[in-house]
Amino acid sequence: MAATLESSAYGVIGFVALLRGINLGRRTVRMDALREVFEAQGFKSVKTLLASGNVIFQAKDANVAKLRAKIEDALQKAFGFQVHVILRSAKEIQALVDSEPFKGVRVTPQTRLYLTFLSETPKSPGKIIGRGYAMREATAGHLACALSPKQSTPDYMDTLSKRYGEELTTRNWNTVMKIHAAMQGK
């Protein structure tokens, strides 16, 4: 069995930092520079995954609010712009994958599966219906959405931002599965 990043004998907890809106337009961040920022904060086993702002790391501190503030401050200082960060532990990513958020969704070649990570659990998540999509809560703090070809990703993000604010970020299901595998040491 592969060791996960969740914990060790040293009290280290594995996290993934999901950064919103980097490498879009003029907000370009090199992955090696991103790793350096995290390492400078004392995090261990730092690795980036894809160029969309996914950073897997280990931390001794389990206080998510404190970690998030520390990372956001370091990113602001390093890159000169604000980056919203959503943190999830290896245990939370495992629970998300185990919940099978797209079970029962009829997937066609045109279907795009997305998970939106919220900074806080919504007060009234419910089901959101929009032009070309239906979204449902997968687990606390996550929204699962299957988009049809009728709905564009920017329209979808605009709908979410209006309802939940800017402190959220979206990843496609394939990316979530890659994050999960990396956190499992695969």
Disulfide bonds with the S-S distance in Angstrom:
none
